[in-house]
Amino acid sequence: MALECPFCAQPNADHAMVCNSCARDIAIPASLIAERDGLIRKREAVREELSRAKAELEGFKIGKRRILLAKT
């Protein structure tokens, strides 16, 4: 399968470092891939934390409504 250049969309060999068509650098350094993967993991952790916080907030809202209804 050919590697498509992100700049000109032309096919290149899978191991190509430079596009045959536009001569732009198409190799992605391993450090950038690792950084991206780390950021994806952090994003997922933050999404999970936000989801838990939203659920906790909703629980507080429900509890507050019950208290207000009990007072009336």
N, C-alpha and C positions, 0 to 999 in steps of 0.2 A: 504494500500500500504506500502511496506517495504522500510525502509531507507537503501540505499546502502552505504557501507563503502567506503570512498574515497581512502583508502589505499589497501584493499584486495578485494574490490568489492563484498563482501558477504552481503546478506540481513540481516537487523536488524529491530527490532521494531521501529515504528515511533518516539517514545519518548526515545529511547536508548541514553545513554550518552557515553557508551563504546561499542566498537564492540565485539560481542560474539565470533568472530573467531580469531581476531588478538589482541584483548584487547587494541586497541589504542583509544584515546579520539576522538569521532566523533561529540560531541555537539559543536555547534557554538554559542558563547556568543552573546547576544543581542547587546552589544556594538560594536562588530565587524560587525554585520549586519547593524547597523546604520551608522557606519563609511563607509562601502562599499557603501551604498545608497547615502551618502553625496558626496563621490568621483564620483559616477556615475553622479549625478546632476552637479557637477563642470565640469566634462568632457564634458557633453552635452552643458553647457554654453560656454565653451572654443571653442567647435566645431562651435557653432553658431556665436561666435565672429570672428573666423577665416573665416568663410564663408562670413560674412559681409565685412571683411577687403579685402578678395580676390575680391569681387564684386566692392568695392570702387577702388581698385588698377586697375582693368580692366577698370573701367570708366575713370580713369586718363590716362591710355594708349590710349584709344579711343580718348579722348580729345586731347592728344598730337599729335596723328596721324593726326587729323583734322587740327590742327594748322600748322603742317609741310606741309600738302597738300595744304593748303590755301596760304602758302608762295611761293610755286613753280609755 
